Amino acid sequence: MKLEYDKGSDAAYINLKESGPGEVVDTQGDWPIHIDIAKDGAVIGIEIMDASTILTQQVLESGEV
């Protein structure tokens, strides 16, 4: 799994499945975690807001979960 971290917005995104434009058809969850879902029901990725308060700095810097 690949983790992308945007320090400016303090948001992390965990890519679970490669996706193309328009593949995400639904987003579920409540602040600070949102789950992107494809048309077939597969989870594409997980976005974590305020990531530095939830994940360790080591995980944020590693780019992997």
Contacts in CASP RR format, 6 or more apart in sequence:
PFRMAT RR
TARGET T0000
AUTHOR 0000-0000-0000
METHOD contacts of the structure
MODEL  1
MKLEYDKGSDAAYINLKESGPGEVVDTQGDWPIHIDIAKDGAVIGIEIMD
ASTILTQQVLESGEV
1 14 0 8 1.000
1 15 0 8 1.000
1 16 0 8 1.000
1 64 0 8 1.000
1 65 0 8 1.000
2 14 0 8 1.000
2 15 0 8 1.000
2 63 0 8 1.000
2 64 0 8 1.000
3 12 0 8 1.000
3 13 0 8 1.000
3 14 0 8 1.000
3 15 0 8 1.000
3 59 0 8 1.000
3 60 0 8 1.000
3 62 0 8 1.000
3 63 0 8 1.000
3 64 0 8 1.000
3 65 0 8 1.000
4 12 0 8 1.000
4 13 0 8 1.000
4 15 0 8 1.000
4 63 0 8 1.000
5 11 0 8 1.000
5 12 0 8 1.000
5 13 0 8 1.000
5 51 0 8 1.000
5 60 0 8 1.000
5 61 0 8 1.000
5 63 0 8 1.000
6 12 0 8 1.000
9 49 0 8 1.000
10 49 0 8 1.000
10 50 0 8 1.000
10 51 0 8 1.000
10 52 0 8 1.000
11 47 0 8 1.000
11 48 0 8 1.000
11 49 0 8 1.000
11 51 0 8 1.000
12 47 0 8 1.000
12 48 0 8 1.000
12 51 0 8 1.000
12 55 0 8 1.000
12 60 0 8 1.000
13 45 0 8 1.000
13 46 0 8 1.000
13 47 0 8 1.000
13 48 0 8 1.000
14 45 0 8 1.000
14 46 0 8 1.000
14 47 0 8 1.000
14 48 0 8 1.000
14 65 0 8 1.000
15 44 0 8 1.000
15 45 0 8 1.000
16 43 0 8 1.000
16 44 0 8 1.000
16 45 0 8 1.000
16 46 0 8 1.000
17 38 0 8 1.000
17 42 0 8 1.000
17 43 0 8 1.000
17 44 0 8 1.000
17 45 0 8 1.000
19 36 0 8 1.000
19 38 0 8 1.000
19 44 0 8 1.000
23 38 0 8 1.000
23 39 0 8 1.000
23 44 0 8 1.000
24 36 0 8 1.000
24 37 0 8 1.000
24 38 0 8 1.000
24 44 0 8 1.000
25 37 0 8 1.000
25 38 0 8 1.000
25 39 0 8 1.000
26 36 0 8 1.000
26 37 0 8 1.000
27 34 0 8 1.000
27 35 0 8 1.000
27 36 0 8 1.000
27 37 0 8 1.000
28 34 0 8 1.000
28 35 0 8 1.000
28 37 0 8 1.000
29 35 0 8 1.000
31 49 0 8 1.000
32 48 0 8 1.000
32 49 0 8 1.000
32 50 0 8 1.000
32 54 0 8 1.000
33 46 0 8 1.000
33 47 0 8 1.000
33 48 0 8 1.000
33 49 0 8 1.000
34 46 0 8 1.000
34 47 0 8 1.000
34 49 0 8 1.000
35 43 0 8 1.000
35 45 0 8 1.000
35 46 0 8 1.000
35 47 0 8 1.000
36 43 0 8 1.000
36 44 0 8 1.000
36 45 0 8 1.000
36 46 0 8 1.000
36 47 0 8 1.000
37 43 0 8 1.000
37 44 0 8 1.000
38 44 0 8 1.000
48 54 0 8 1.000
48 55 0 8 1.000
51 60 0 8 1.000
52 60 0 8 1.000
59 65 0 8 1.000
END
